Amino acid sequence: GVSTYNGTTWGTPVVVDATHAIAAMSCPTTTFCVATDQAGNYLMWNNGSWGQPTAFGGSLGPTMDAVSCISSSFCLAVGRSANFAPADFYFYNGTWYPDAVAYASTDTIPFNAVSCTSNFVCLATDQGGGVTTFTLTTSPVVQLTHSASPTPIDPGVKNFVGASIDCVSSTSCVVGSFTNQVSTYNGNTWTTVAVFAPTSLGVLVSCAQQTCVATDASSQGVSA
């Protein structure tokens, strides 16, 4: 179910996908949201009404595990294909478009988190410890491009894999790891620090301007 917060209280949860669990959601405005479910569908909320689950692909199509929208005109959803290759779809001016992103025919390292910025730049983490930068251009034609290969978030940190990402701009991002670490990006380099206890699993991050909040699976939280 989905519950809406009006600035004071949370509303009664509403079932928007009666068959499958919601995987991710992004609401750039008070009247527009996009959600993805665990069966490869997207759902869109416009002016107080949820649409029906609609498949990104066929019955064995891709599953989008994360979505980020900067407005009601642009979103990027990332995840995995049926054979676990990285996959993504972008939404622009009312239409969803598939994007070919597999770096090799044997690529089985899917995306797991994404954050988009107001200048149509998105960064997506993958399960191999990398991050891919996507850029949308609208002239002379609408086109989504991405880096030639994922960039390791922090090669100096053994087995670092991002679990969540939030970017306040294309040169300022924070990634929470699957363990106890947080990595920050300044436009050139990533810097990783251990924030939680070594036994922690899964750090979620959220940022507003220059302030970020992180929490782990044990419900511990920090801000910086």
N, CA and C atoms as a LAMMPS dump frame, in Angstrom:
ITEM: TIMESTEP
0
ITEM: NUMBER OF ATOMS
672
ITEM: BOX BOUNDS ff ff ff
-5.0000000000000000e+02 5.0000000000000000e+02
-5.0000000000000000e+02 5.0000000000000000e+02
-5.0000000000000000e+02 5.0000000000000000e+02
ITEM: ATOMS id mol type element x y z
1 1 1 N 0.808 -1.19 0
2 1 2 C 0 0 0
3 1 3 C 0.851 1.253 0
4 2 1 N 0.246 2.378 -0.3
5 2 2 C 0.914 3.67 -0.335
6 2 3 C 0.2 4.622 0.608
7 3 1 N 0.967 5.268 1.484
8 3 2 C 0.418 6.252 2.4
9 3 3 C 0.962 7.626 2.034
10 4 1 N 0.101 8.638 2.058
11 4 2 C 0.479 10 1.678
12 4 3 C 0.595 10.881 2.917
13 5 1 N 1.671 11.674 2.964
14 5 2 C 1.912 12.593 4.073
15 5 3 C 1.553 14.009 3.63
16 6 1 N 0.738 14.691 4.402
17 6 2 C 0.268 16.021 4.01
18 6 3 C 1 17.157 4.712
19 7 1 N 2.113 16.832 5.339
20 7 2 C 2.872 17.829 6.084
21 7 3 C 2.631 17.767 7.572
22 8 1 N 1.563 17.052 7.962
23 8 2 C 1.223 16.913 9.381
24 8 3 C 1.014 15.462 9.781
25 9 1 N 0.23 14.749 8.989
26 9 2 C -0.109 13.365 9.322
27 9 3 C 0.019 12.468 8.095
28 10 1 N 0.139 11.164 8.374
29 10 2 C 0.156 10.168 7.305
30 10 3 C -1.258 9.648 7.092
31 11 1 N -1.639 9.504 5.833
32 11 2 C -2.96 9.009 5.498
33 11 3 C -3.051 7.497 5.576
34 12 1 N -4.26 6.984 5.483
35 12 2 C -4.482 5.538 5.475
36 12 3 C -3.881 4.932 4.211
37 13 1 N -3.096 3.855 4.356
38 13 2 C -2.488 3.238 3.165
39 13 3 C -3.528 2.82 2.135
40 14 1 N -3.203 3.05 0.878
41 14 2 C -4.07 2.687 -0.237
42 14 3 C -3.357 1.641 -1.081
43 15 1 N -4.044 0.572 -1.419
44 15 2 C -3.46 -0.47 -2.269
45 15 3 C -3.45 0.032 -3.706
46 16 1 N -2.255 0.15 -4.284
47 16 2 C -2.146 0.617 -5.669
48 16 3 C -1.739 -0.504 -6.619
49 17 1 N -1.214 -1.593 -6.064
50 17 2 C -0.834 -2.756 -6.865
51 17 3 C -1.26 -3.984 -6.07
52 18 1 N -2.395 -4.531 -6.419
53 18 2 C -2.986 -5.6 -5.623
54 18 3 C -2.266 -6.925 -5.761
55 19 1 N -1.363 -7.045 -6.733
56 19 2 C -0.74 -8.336 -7.027
57 19 3 C 0.718 -8.411 -6.611
58 20 1 N 1.438 -7.294 -6.719
59 20 2 C 2.878 -7.335 -6.5
60 20 3 C 3.326 -6.225 -5.547
61 21 1 N 4.443 -6.472 -4.881
62 21 2 C 4.988 -5.499 -3.935
63 21 3 C 5.663 -4.35 -4.673
64 22 1 N 5.565 -3.161 -4.099
65 22 2 C 6.241 -1.999 -4.661
66 22 3 C 7.749 -2.121 -4.41
67 23 1 N 8.541 -1.832 -5.435
68 23 2 C 9.997 -1.913 -5.311
69 23 3 C 10.62 -0.554 -5.042
70 24 1 N 10.078 0.5 -5.662
71 24 2 C 10.668 1.83 -5.519
72 24 3 C 9.636 2.881 -5.864
73 25 1 N 9.902 4.12 -5.43
74 25 2 C 8.97 5.203 -5.716
75 25 3 C 9.729 6.522 -5.728
76 26 1 N 9.266 7.443 -6.569
77 26 2 C 9.833 8.785 -6.617
78 26 3 C 8.718 9.78 -6.887
79 27 1 N 8.674 10.86 -6.092
80 27 2 C 7.644 11.898 -6.226
81 27 3 C 8.319 13.26 -6.309
82 28 1 N 8.519 13.788 -7.505
83 28 2 C 9.177 15.084 -7.632
84 28 3 C 8.277 16.273 -7.312
85 29 1 N 6.948 16.059 -7.358
86 29 2 C 5.999 17.117 -7.047
87 29 3 C 4.887 16.538 -6.182
88 30 1 N 4.002 17.384 -5.703
89 30 2 C 2.891 16.932 -4.867
90 30 3 C 1.776 16.29 -5.674
91 31 1 N 1.871 16.324 -6.994
92 31 2 C 0.806 15.78 -7.842
93 31 3 C 1.285 14.702 -8.803
94 32 1 N 2.552 14.308 -8.688
95 32 2 C 3.082 13.328 -9.637
96 32 3 C 4.057 12.39 -8.942
97 33 1 N 3.824 11.096 -9.096
98 33 2 C 4.729 10.07 -8.561
99 33 3 C 4.854 8.939 -9.573
100 34 1 N 5.983 8.248 -9.506
101 34 2 C 6.182 7.02 -10.27
102 34 3 C 6.631 5.94 -9.293
103 35 1 N 6.011 4.774 -9.395
104 35 2 C 6.407 3.618 -8.598
105 35 3 C 6.715 2.455 -9.53
106 36 1 N 7.612 1.583 -9.086
107 36 2 C 7.869 0.338 -9.808
108 36 3 C 7.561 -0.82 -8.872
109 37 1 N 7.166 -1.958 -9.45
110 37 2 C 6.913 -3.123 -8.605
111 37 3 C 7.894 -4.236 -8.929
112 38 1 N 7.794 -5.309 -8.18
113 38 2 C 8.758 -6.402 -8.295
114 38 3 C 8.441 -7.366 -9.423
115 39 1 N 7.474 -7.021 -10.264
116 39 2 C 7.131 -7.876 -11.394
117 39 3 C 7.402 -7.195 -12.727
118 40 1 N 8.131 -6.071 -12.696
119 40 2 C 8.489 -5.418 -13.947
120 40 3 C 7.49 -4.401 -14.452
121 41 1 N 6.662 -3.866 -13.546
122 41 2 C 5.663 -2.871 -13.934
123 41 3 C 6.01 -1.487 -13.379
124 42 1 N 5.422 -0.475 -13.987
125 42 2 C 5.438 0.859 -13.414
126 42 3 C 4.01 1.314 -13.152
127 43 1 N 3.857 2.194 -12.156
128 43 2 C 2.574 2.794 -11.837
129 43 3 C 2.799 4.291 -11.704
130 44 1 N 1.866 5.086 -12.191
131 44 2 C 2.029 6.535 -12.167
132 44 3 C 0.848 7.186 -11.459
133 45 1 N 1.18 8.156 -10.609
134 45 2 C 0.175 8.902 -9.862
135 45 3 C 0.097 10.305 -10.416
136 46 1 N -1.069 10.679 -10.92
137 46 2 C -1.281 12.004 -11.492
138 46 3 C -2.495 12.656 -10.852
139 47 1 N -2.26 13.798 -10.202
140 47 2 C -3.363 14.593 -9.644
141 47 3 C -4.303 13.773 -8.777
142 48 1 N -3.726 12.949 -7.908
143 48 2 C -4.519 12.223 -6.918
144 48 3 C -5.034 10.88 -7.339
145 49 1 N -4.652 10.388 -8.514
146 49 2 C -5.168 9.105 -8.993
147 49 3 C -4.023 8.223 -9.48
148 50 1 N -4.005 6.964 -9.022
149 50 2 C -2.996 6.003 -9.468
150 50 3 C -3.475 5.263 -10.715
151 51 1 N -2.572 5.124 -11.68
152 51 2 C -2.862 4.328 -12.857
153 51 3 C -2.649 2.856 -12.586
154 52 1 N -3.01 2.025 -13.561
155 52 2 C -2.846 0.584 -13.436
156 52 3 C -1.381 0.177 -13.648
157 53 1 N -0.943 -0.919 -13.015
158 53 2 C 0.403 -1.427 -13.296
159 53 3 C 0.566 -1.721 -14.783
160 54 1 N 1.641 -1.209 -15.354
161 54 2 C 1.909 -1.372 -16.785
162 54 3 C 3.318 -1.914 -16.962
163 55 1 N 3.462 -2.949 -17.769
164 55 2 C 4.753 -3.615 -17.909
165 55 3 C 5.749 -2.753 -18.681
166 56 1 N 6.99 -2.725 -18.19
167 56 2 C 8.061 -2.102 -18.961
168 56 3 C 8.336 -2.915 -20.221
169 57 1 N 8.251 -4.25 -20.087
170 57 2 C 8.499 -5.136 -21.212
171 57 3 C 7.473 -6.249 -21.223
172 58 1 N 7.84 -7.416 -21.771
173 58 2 C 6.938 -8.556 -21.832
174 58 3 C 6.842 -9.285 -20.512
175 59 1 N 6.28 -10.494 -20.552
176 59 2 C 6.066 -11.265 -19.327
177 59 3 C 7.37 -11.648 -18.656
178 60 1 N 8.446 -11.752 -19.432
179 60 2 C 9.773 -12.044 -18.872
180 60 3 C 10.681 -10.826 -19.035
181 61 1 N 10.074 -9.678 -18.997
182 61 2 C 10.815 -8.445 -19.218
183 61 3 C 11.594 -7.986 -18.003
184 62 1 N 12.12 -6.779 -18.082
185 62 2 C 13 -6.276 -17.03
186 62 3 C 12.24 -5.869 -15.774
187 63 1 N 12.947 -5.897 -14.658
188 63 2 C 12.433 -5.427 -13.382
189 63 3 C 13.231 -4.209 -12.958
190 64 1 N 12.542 -3.104 -12.702
191 64 2 C 13.219 -1.873 -12.318
192 64 3 C 13.203 -1.752 -10.789
193 65 1 N 14.375 -1.865 -10.19
194 65 2 C 14.486 -1.874 -8.73
195 65 3 C 14.6 -0.485 -8.121
196 66 1 N 14.78 0.534 -8.952
197 66 2 C 14.917 1.899 -8.446
198 66 3 C 14.42 2.876 -9.5
199 67 1 N 13.927 4.031 -9.044
200 67 2 C 13.464 5.061 -9.967
201 67 3 C 13.728 6.421 -9.348
202 68 1 N 14.048 7.388 -10.193
203 68 2 C 14.271 8.757 -9.738
204 68 3 C 13.685 9.713 -10.763
205 69 1 N 12.878 10.663 -10.286
206 69 2 C 12.249 11.661 -11.16
207 69 3 C 12.669 13.055 -10.72
208 70 1 N 12.901 13.943 -11.675
209 70 2 C 13.202 15.326 -11.326
210 70 3 C 12.01 16.235 -11.574
211 71 1 N 11.01 15.735 -12.314
212 71 2 C 9.809 16.49 -12.624
213 71 3 C 8.783 15.512 -13.181
214 72 1 N 7.636 16.019 -13.555
215 72 2 C 6.635 15.164 -14.191
216 72 3 C 6.969 14.883 -15.646
217 73 1 N 8.129 15.384 -16.096
218 73 2 C 8.546 15.193 -17.488
219 73 3 C 9.722 14.254 -17.662
220 74 1 N 10.482 13.998 -16.579
221 74 2 C 11.662 13.149 -16.748
222 74 3 C 11.903 12.281 -15.527
223 75 1 N 12.062 10.974 -15.782
224 75 2 C 12.418 9.99 -14.761
225 75 3 C 13.383 8.979 -15.381
226 76 1 N 14.156 8.34 -14.531
227 76 2 C 14.984 7.211 -14.957
228 76 3 C 14.744 6.059 -13.994
229 77 1 N 14.396 4.899 -14.557
230 77 2 C 14.212 3.677 -13.775
231 77 3 C 15.316 2.696 -14.15
232 78 1 N 15.921 2.068 -13.159
233 78 2 C 17.029 1.148 -13.417
234 78 3 C 16.793 -0.168 -12.691
235 79 1 N 17.396 -1.223 -13.223
236 79 2 C 17.26 -2.521 -12.6
237 79 3 C 17.956 -3.593 -13.405
238 80 1 N 17.196 -4.652 -13.728
239 80 2 C 17.809 -5.825 -14.348
240 80 3 C 16.874 -6.412 -15.397
241 81 1 N 17.487 -7.049 -16.383
242 81 2 C 16.719 -7.782 -17.382
243 81 3 C 16.403 -9.174 -16.849
244 82 1 N 15.727 -9.978 -17.66
245 82 2 C 15.367 -11.329 -17.237
246 82 3 C 16.591 -12.191 -16.97
247 83 1 N 17.716 -11.887 -17.644
248 83 2 C 18.944 -12.66 -17.421
249 83 3 C 19.927 -11.902 -16.545
250 84 1 N 19.422 -10.925 -15.775
251 84 2 C 20.18 -10.177 -14.767
252 84 3 C 21.231 -9.235 -15.349
253 85 1 N 21.088 -8.87 -16.605
254 85 2 C 21.936 -7.818 -17.154
255 85 3 C 21.387 -6.471 -16.699
256 86 1 N 22.226 -5.431 -16.651
257 86 2 C 21.712 -4.107 -16.278
258 86 3 C 20.715 -3.616 -17.316
259 87 1 N 19.672 -2.955 -16.854
260 87 2 C 18.634 -2.459 -17.751
261 87 3 C 18.099 -1.142 -17.212
262 88 1 N 17.602 -0.301 -18.115
263 88 2 C 17.006 0.954 -17.668
264 88 3 C 15.97 1.434 -18.681
265 89 1 N 15.029 2.22 -18.189
266 89 2 C 14.024 2.892 -19.006
267 89 3 C 13.962 4.342 -18.549
268 90 1 N 13.787 5.249 -19.502
269 90 2 C 13.627 6.64 -19.111
270 90 3 C 12.289 7.181 -19.599
271 91 1 N 11.73 8.07 -18.786
272 91 2 C 10.44 8.679 -19.051
273 91 3 C 10.665 10.129 -19.441
274 92 1 N 10.138 10.509 -20.608
275 92 2 C 10.291 11.889 -21.044
276 92 3 C 9.009 12.359 -21.725
277 93 1 N 8.439 13.419 -21.174
278 93 2 C 7.241 14.052 -21.744
279 93 3 C 6.118 13.056 -22.055
280 94 1 N 5.84 12.184 -21.085
281 94 2 C 4.682 11.311 -21.199
282 94 3 C 4.922 9.937 -21.778
283 95 1 N 6.153 9.621 -22.171
284 95 2 C 6.441 8.329 -22.803
285 95 3 C 7.647 7.668 -22.148
286 96 1 N 7.553 6.342 -21.955
287 96 2 C 8.689 5.563 -21.469
288 96 3 C 9.476 5.014 -22.657
289 97 1 N 10.805 5.086 -22.571
290 97 2 C 11.686 4.599 -23.633
291 97 3 C 12.689 3.595 -23.058
292 98 1 N 12.914 2.467 -23.742
293 98 2 C 13.965 1.54 -23.298
294 98 3 C 15.332 2.095 -23.667
295 99 1 N 16.343 1.686 -22.92
296 99 2 C 17.699 2.144 -23.185
297 99 3 C 18.638 0.954 -23.13
298 100 1 N 19.397 0.714 -24.191
299 100 2 C 20.347 -0.393 -24.236
300 100 3 C 21.604 -0.019 -23.459
301 101 1 N 21.88 -0.75 -22.375
302 101 2 C 22.979 -0.336 -21.508
303 101 3 C 23.943 -1.464 -21.164
304 102 1 N 23.65 -2.711 -21.54
305 102 2 C 24.559 -3.809 -21.217
306 102 3 C 25.929 -3.554 -21.837
307 103 1 N 26.961 -3.696 -21.039
308 103 2 C 28.305 -3.381 -21.507
309 103 3 C 28.943 -4.555 -22.253
310 104 1 N 28.384 -5.745 -22.081
311 104 2 C 28.867 -6.932 -22.79
312 104 3 C 27.756 -7.969 -22.763
313 105 1 N 27.811 -8.917 -23.683
314 105 2 C 26.754 -9.937 -23.745
315 105 3 C 26.72 -10.79 -22.489
316 106 1 N 27.849 -10.822 -21.755
317 106 2 C 27.923 -11.628 -20.536
318 106 3 C 27.701 -10.799 -19.274
319 107 1 N 27.329 -9.535 -19.429
320 107 2 C 27.169 -8.644 -18.285
321 107 3 C 25.973 -9.069 -17.439
322 108 1 N 26.223 -9.485 -16.212
323 108 2 C 25.155 -9.88 -15.291
324 108 3 C 25.281 -9.11 -13.981
325 109 1 N 25.6 -7.836 -14.071
326 109 2 C 25.711 -6.984 -12.896
327 109 3 C 24.651 -5.887 -13.003
328 110 1 N 23.478 -6.113 -12.437
329 110 2 C 22.378 -5.164 -12.615
330 110 3 C 22.521 -3.906 -11.763
331 111 1 N 21.748 -2.891 -12.126
332 111 2 C 21.674 -1.67 -11.325
333 111 3 C 20.802 -1.92 -10.094
334 112 1 N 21.048 -1.127 -9.041
335 112 2 C 20.224 -1.285 -7.838
336 112 3 C 19.773 0.027 -7.21
337 113 1 N 20.294 1.166 -7.661
338 113 2 C 19.867 2.454 -7.104
339 113 3 C 20.168 3.55 -8.115
340 114 1 N 19.423 4.662 -8.041
341 114 2 C 19.627 5.752 -8.996
342 114 3 C 19.198 7.068 -8.364
343 115 1 N 19.87 8.144 -8.763
344 115 2 C 19.484 9.485 -8.343
345 115 3 C 19.714 10.435 -9.506
346 116 1 N 18.691 11.245 -9.814
347 116 2 C 18.765 12.189 -10.921
348 116 3 C 18.791 13.622 -10.409
349 117 1 N 19.453 14.493 -11.157
350 117 2 C 19.589 15.89 -10.77
351 117 3 C 18.86 16.787 -11.762
352 118 1 N 18.7 18.036 -11.401
353 118 2 C 17.868 18.959 -12.172
354 118 3 C 18.415 19.261 -13.56
355 119 1 N 19.69 18.972 -13.807
356 119 2 C 20.261 19.223 -15.131
357 119 3 C 20.248 17.968 -16.007
358 120 1 N 19.325 17.038 -15.688
359 120 2 C 19.116 15.816 -16.489
360 120 3 C 20.329 14.884 -16.467
361 121 1 N 21.055 14.865 -15.367
362 121 2 C 22.15 13.92 -15.16
363 121 3 C 21.744 12.975 -14.033
364 122 1 N 21.907 11.67 -14.266
365 122 2 C 21.561 10.663 -13.263
366 122 3 C 22.777 9.778 -13.004
367 123 1 N 22.94 9.354 -11.774
368 123 2 C 23.98 8.395 -11.416
369 123 3 C 23.313 7.15 -10.861
370 124 1 N 23.695 5.978 -11.378
371 124 2 C 23.108 4.711 -10.96
372 124 3 C 24.196 3.783 -10.447
373 125 1 N 23.98 3.198 -9.282
374 125 2 C 24.923 2.222 -8.746
375 125 3 C 24.541 0.828 -9.217
376 126 1 N 25.529 -0.065 -9.226
377 126 2 C 25.255 -1.45 -9.614
378 126 3 C 25.776 -2.403 -8.549
379 127 1 N 25.447 -3.678 -8.696
380 127 2 C 25.801 -4.681 -7.696
381 127 3 C 27.249 -5.141 -7.791
382 128 1 N 28.01 -4.524 -8.693
383 128 2 C 29.426 -4.832 -8.789
384 128 3 C 30.31 -3.758 -8.181
385 129 1 N 29.697 -2.772 -7.524
386 129 2 C 30.476 -1.714 -6.904
387 129 3 C 30.763 -0.536 -7.81
388 130 1 N 30.074 -0.462 -8.947
389 130 2 C 30.306 0.629 -9.881
390 130 3 C 29.185 1.642 -9.884
391 131 1 N 29.441 2.744 -10.58
392 131 2 C 28.412 3.765 -10.779
393 131 3 C 28.456 4.204 -12.238
394 132 1 N 27.287 4.357 -12.851
395 132 2 C 27.17 4.768 -14.243
396 132 3 C 26.465 6.122 -14.308
397 133 1 N 27.009 7.019 -15.114
398 133 2 C 26.415 8.341 -15.289
399 133 3 C 25.598 8.38 -16.57
400 134 1 N 24.351 8.819 -16.45
401 134 2 C 23.445 8.976 -17.589
402 134 3 C 23.19 10.467 -17.809
403 135 1 N 23.082 10.869 -19.072
404 135 2 C 22.789 12.26 -19.404
405 135 3 C 21.707 12.317 -20.471
406 136 1 N 20.648 13.075 -20.196
407 136 2 C 19.582 13.261 -21.183
408 136 3 C 19.813 14.564 -21.93
409 137 1 N 19.804 14.477 -23.258
410 137 2 C 19.834 15.669 -24.1
411 137 3 C 18.535 15.71 -24.896
412 138 1 N 18.029 16.898 -25.141
413 138 2 C 16.74 17.043 -25.812
414 138 3 C 16.83 17.724 -27.166
415 139 1 N 18.039 18.116 -27.574
416 139 2 C 18.204 18.789 -28.862
417 139 3 C 19.502 18.319 -29.513
418 140 1 N 19.478 18.005 -30.802
419 140 2 C 18.346 18.146 -31.739
420 140 3 C 17.295 17.048 -31.597
421 141 1 N 17.674 15.931 -30.924
422 141 2 C 16.704 14.871 -30.67
423 141 3 C 16.82 14.469 -29.209
424 142 1 N 15.77 13.842 -28.694
425 142 2 C 15.801 13.346 -27.324
426 142 3 C 16.665 12.091 -27.277
427 143 1 N 17.662 12.091 -26.409
428 143 2 C 18.592 10.961 -26.353
429 143 3 C 19.156 10.827 -24.945
430 144 1 N 19.207 9.596 -24.465
431 144 2 C 19.841 9.302 -23.183
432 144 3 C 21.158 8.596 -23.454
433 145 1 N 22.247 9.164 -22.992
434 145 2 C 23.56 8.55 -23.165
435 145 3 C 24.115 8.168 -21.803
436 146 1 N 25.06 7.261 -21.813
437 146 2 C 25.683 6.838 -20.554
438 146 3 C 27.168 6.622 -20.761
439 147 1 N 27.882 6.588 -19.653
440 147 2 C 29.325 6.381 -19.716
441 147 3 C 29.636 5.032 -20.339
442 148 1 N 30.831 4.916 -20.917
443 148 2 C 31.197 3.71 -21.662
444 148 3 C 31.262 2.473 -20.778
445 149 1 N 31.523 2.661 -19.515
446 149 2 C 31.577 1.55 -18.572
447 149 3 C 31.368 2.103 -17.17
448 150 1 N 30.953 1.262 -16.231
449 150 2 C 30.786 1.746 -14.86
450 150 3 C 32.126 2.192 -14.268
451 151 1 N 32.074 3.189 -13.424
452 151 2 C 33.252 3.644 -12.697
453 151 3 C 33.232 3.052 -11.298
454 152 1 N 34.299 2.382 -10.871
455 152 2 C 34.322 1.875 -9.489
456 152 3 C 34.131 3.022 -8.504
457 153 1 N 33.219 2.855 -7.563
458 153 2 C 32.949 3.935 -6.623
459 153 3 C 34.179 4.248 -5.798
460 154 1 N 34.813 3.246 -5.27
461 154 2 C 36.047 3.471 -4.507
462 154 3 C 36.898 2.211 -4.584
463 155 1 N 37.772 2.116 -5.601
464 155 2 C 38.566 0.898 -5.787
465 155 3 C 39.445 0.558 -4.589
466 156 1 N 39.766 1.56 -3.774
467 156 2 C 40.625 1.312 -2.616
468 156 3 C 39.921 0.625 -1.476
469 157 1 N 38.609 0.552 -1.527
470 157 2 C 37.839 -0.098 -0.475
471 157 3 C 37.374 -1.456 -0.979
472 158 1 N 37.85 -2.509 -0.391
473 158 2 C 37.567 -3.861 -0.856
474 158 3 C 36.077 -4.177 -0.748
475 159 1 N 35.546 -4.69 -1.859
476 159 2 C 34.164 -5.185 -1.909
477 159 3 C 33.114 -4.104 -1.625
478 160 1 N 33.429 -2.845 -1.935
479 160 2 C 32.422 -1.8 -1.742
480 160 3 C 31.347 -1.93 -2.816
481 161 1 N 30.099 -2.046 -2.38
482 161 2 C 28.954 -2.107 -3.288
483 161 3 C 27.89 -1.146 -2.775
484 162 1 N 27.426 -0.251 -3.637
485 162 2 C 26.422 0.708 -3.24
486 162 3 C 25.054 0.079 -3.082
487 163 1 N 24.317 0.52 -2.052
488 163 2 C 22.953 0.065 -1.822
489 163 3 C 21.945 1.175 -2.055
490 164 1 N 22.391 2.424 -1.936
491 164 2 C 21.518 3.58 -2.131
492 164 3 C 22.369 4.749 -2.591
493 165 1 N 21.744 5.724 -3.247
494 165 2 C 22.47 6.898 -3.733
495 165 3 C 21.537 8.102 -3.715
496 166 1 N 22.095 9.265 -3.37
497 166 2 C 21.347 10.516 -3.474
498 166 3 C 22.309 11.607 -3.921
499 167 1 N 21.916 12.328 -4.954
500 167 2 C 22.748 13.389 -5.517
501 167 3 C 21.992 14.713 -5.443
502 168 1 N 22.626 15.73 -4.876
503 168 2 C 22.024 17.063 -4.877
504 168 3 C 22.416 17.825 -6.135
505 169 1 N 23.475 17.352 -6.801
506 169 2 C 23.878 17.869 -8.104
507 169 3 C 24.694 16.782 -8.779
508 170 1 N 25.062 17.001 -10.028
509 170 2 C 25.836 15.985 -10.749
510 170 3 C 27.261 15.875 -10.227
511 171 1 N 27.675 16.786 -9.367
512 171 2 C 29.035 16.751 -8.793
513 171 3 C 29.012 16.63 -7.278
514 172 1 N 27.874 16.241 -6.724
515 172 2 C 27.767 16.078 -5.27
516 172 3 C 26.783 14.962 -4.961
517 173 1 N 27.331 13.787 -4.631
518 173 2 C 26.506 12.607 -4.372
519 173 3 C 26.985 11.881 -3.129
520 174 1 N 26.082 11.124 -2.543
521 174 2 C 26.407 10.255 -1.415
522 174 3 C 25.859 8.867 -1.71
523 175 1 N 26.675 7.847 -1.455
524 175 2 C 26.267 6.46 -1.653
525 175 3 C 26.375 5.719 -0.33
526 176 1 N 25.332 4.999 0.031
527 176 2 C 25.378 4.101 1.174
528 176 3 C 25.681 2.698 0.705
529 177 1 N 26.544 1.992 1.413
530 177 2 C 26.984 0.671 0.965
531 177 3 C 26.088 -0.434 1.515
532 178 1 N 26.334 -1.663 1.049
533 178 2 C 25.611 -2.816 1.558
534 178 3 C 26.128 -3.232 2.93
535 179 1 N 27.248 -2.643 3.366
536 179 2 C 27.767 -2.95 4.696
537 179 3 C 27.558 -1.738 5.603
538 180 1 N 28.645 -1.122 6.081
539 180 2 C 28.516 -0.06 7.079
540 180 3 C 29.097 1.268 6.613
541 181 1 N 29.305 1.414 5.289
542 181 2 C 30.053 2.563 4.797
543 181 3 C 29.199 3.572 4.042
544 182 1 N 29.731 4.799 3.981
545 182 2 C 29.15 5.861 3.171
546 182 3 C 30.266 6.452 2.326
547 183 1 N 30.002 6.655 1.033
548 183 2 C 30.988 7.237 0.131
549 183 3 C 30.428 8.527 -0.442
550 184 1 N 31.239 9.574 -0.463
551 184 2 C 30.82 10.877 -0.986
552 184 3 C 31.599 11.215 -2.254
553 185 1 N 30.923 11.885 -3.179
554 185 2 C 31.495 12.24 -4.475
555 185 3 C 31.508 13.755 -4.618
556 186 1 N 32.67 14.307 -5.016
557 186 2 C 32.806 15.758 -5.14
558 186 3 C 32.92 16.23 -6.589
559 187 1 N 32.6 15.349 -7.515
560 187 2 C 32.726 15.683 -8.921
561 187 3 C 33.952 15.092 -9.573
562 188 1 N 34.907 14.689 -8.756
563 188 2 C 36.142 14.084 -9.262
564 188 3 C 36.455 12.746 -8.612
565 189 1 N 36.33 12.676 -7.307
566 189 2 C 36.723 11.468 -6.582
567 189 3 C 35.667 11.068 -5.571
568 190 1 N 35.714 9.779 -5.227
569 190 2 C 34.861 9.233 -4.176
570 190 3 C 35.698 9.037 -2.915
571 191 1 N 35.132 9.363 -1.768
572 191 2 C 35.799 9.172 -0.482
573 191 3 C 34.883 8.365 0.429
574 192 1 N 35.41 7.256 0.941
575 192 2 C 34.595 6.319 1.713
576 192 3 C 35.008 6.301 3.175
577 193 1 N 34.007 6.312 4.046
578 193 2 C 34.256 6.189 5.486
579 193 3 C 33.281 5.177 6.061
580 194 1 N 33.72 4.477 7.114
581 194 2 C 32.849 3.568 7.853
582 194 3 C 32.071 4.387 8.869
583 195 1 N 30.751 4.393 8.75
584 195 2 C 29.901 5.215 9.61
585 195 3 C 29.253 4.404 10.72
586 196 1 N 28.893 3.173 10.413
587 196 2 C 28.199 2.335 11.376
588 196 3 C 29.1 1.194 11.845
589 197 1 N 28.589 0.394 12.761
590 197 2 C 29.34 -0.738 13.296
591 197 3 C 29.648 -1.728 12.177
592 198 1 N 30.758 -2.47 12.313
593 198 2 C 31.15 -3.422 11.257
594 198 3 C 30.093 -4.46 10.939
595 199 1 N 29.204 -4.736 11.877
596 199 2 C 28.176 -5.754 11.659
597 199 3 C 26.948 -5.199 10.938
598 200 1 N 26.927 -3.902 10.661
599 200 2 C 25.778 -3.296 9.991
600 200 3 C 25.661 -3.801 8.56
601 201 1 N 24.432 -3.867 8.081
602 201 2 C 24.171 -4.314 6.712
603 201 3 C 23.173 -3.366 6.054
604 202 1 N 23.611 -2.67 5.015
605 202 2 C 22.706 -1.853 4.231
606 202 3 C 22.524 -0.457 4.761
607 203 1 N 23.144 0.521 4.111
608 203 2 C 23.025 1.921 4.516
609 203 3 C 22.163 2.66 3.493
610 204 1 N 21.119 3.307 3.969
611 204 2 C 20.254 4.13 3.125
612 204 3 C 20.578 5.596 3.375
613 205 1 N 20.637 6.39 2.311
614 205 2 C 21.014 7.796 2.436
615 205 3 C 19.967 8.69 1.778
616 206 1 N 19.853 9.901 2.312
617 206 2 C 18.997 10.922 1.727
618 206 3 C 19.619 12.278 2.007
619 207 1 N 19.659 13.146 0.973
620 207 2 C 20.348 14.429 1.099
621 207 3 C 19.441 15.586 0.677
622 208 1 N 19.658 16.732 1.306
623 208 2 C 19.013 17.981 0.926
624 208 3 C 20.076 19.065 1.025
625 209 1 N 20.407 19.644 -0.116
626 209 2 C 21.485 20.629 -0.21
627 209 3 C 22.776 20.003 0.312
628 210 1 N 23.356 20.517 1.389
629 210 2 C 24.626 19.986 1.872
630 210 3 C 24.47 19.133 3.132
631 211 1 N 23.247 18.744 3.467
632 211 2 C 22.992 17.911 4.638
633 211 3 C 22.448 16.562 4.207
634 212 1 N 23.016 15.499 4.771
635 212 2 C 22.576 14.142 4.448
636 212 3 C 22.262 13.379 5.724
637 213 1 N 21.357 12.433 5.611
638 213 2 C 21.008 11.537 6.705
639 213 3 C 21.211 10.113 6.212
640 214 1 N 21.794 9.273 7.077
641 214 2 C 22.031 7.877 6.735
642 214 3 C 21.486 6.989 7.836
643 215 1 N 20.962 5.828 7.451
644 215 2 C 20.477 4.868 8.414
645 215 3 C 20.877 3.469 7.97
646 216 1 N 21.048 2.571 8.942
647 216 2 C 21.405 1.201 8.592
648 216 3 C 20.253 0.263 8.927
649 217 1 N 20.487 -1.035 8.686
650 217 2 C 19.421 -2.014 8.882
651 217 3 C 19.031 -2.191 10.345
652 218 1 N 19.871 -1.688 11.258
653 218 2 C 19.569 -1.775 12.691
654 218 3 C 18.827 -0.543 13.193
655 219 1 N 18.437 0.328 12.241
656 219 2 C 17.689 1.554 12.54
657 219 3 C 18.515 2.589 13.281
658 220 1 N 19.837 2.474 13.177
659 220 2 C 20.693 3.541 13.672
660 220 3 C 20.735 4.641 12.617
661 221 1 N 20.862 5.887 13.028
662 221 2 C 20.889 6.977 12.073
663 221 3 C 21.926 8.009 12.432
664 222 1 N 22.472 8.666 11.394
665 222 2 C 23.42 9.763 11.59
666 222 3 C 23.117 10.824 10.568
667 223 1 N 23.544 12.044 10.829
668 223 2 C 23.424 13.129 9.865
669 223 3 C 24.758 13.822 9.731
670 224 1 N 25 14.411 8.551
671 224 2 C 26.264 15.104 8.312
672 224 3 C 26.057 16.186 7.268
